[in-house]
Amino acid sequence: MAGGGDESKLTGLSRYFNGETMRGRANVAKATYASIGLLILYFSLKPSKK
């Protein structure tokens, strides 16, 4: 199961967005929700063409 990885060997983005640890999986989920929210915000605030 997840949660047993050794985080000290990871570098770069893999340290924060890895699939081995619960913290990494949570960061992936947060980034996904944030990007979807930004897309919704962009399209809802974008001025419409007339």
Long-range contacts (C-beta under 8 A, 24 or more apart in sequence): none
